[in-house]
């Protein structure tokens, strides 16, 4: 499954276009490697997503084409969710 579609279906990011923008900015890593929106993800992969001041690491548990809102969080397990300080 494509990274941008997984992020939308799992509801980690609300819209696929936003998921594509975040990936194109180099803010998502798959197993430690910078990912594009079109990158393939598989069960067991670890995603590291940077949302502004937050760094979230999740492990993919299952892939589904569609899911209900209540079941979306079963697609991944949050490994880490931490605040980061950006020094400018």
Number of C-alpha atoms within 10 A of each C-alpha: 14 13 22 24 23 25 18 19 22 24 18 16 18 12 14 18 14 14 21 19 14 20 22 15 12 15 17 25 17 21 14 11 11 16 22 22 22 14 13 15 20 16 13 13 16 21 24 23 20 20 14 11 10 13 16 17 20 20 20 19 15 14 17 12 9 13 15 10 10 7 11 16 16 13 19 21 14 13 12 12 14 11 13 12 9 7 4 3
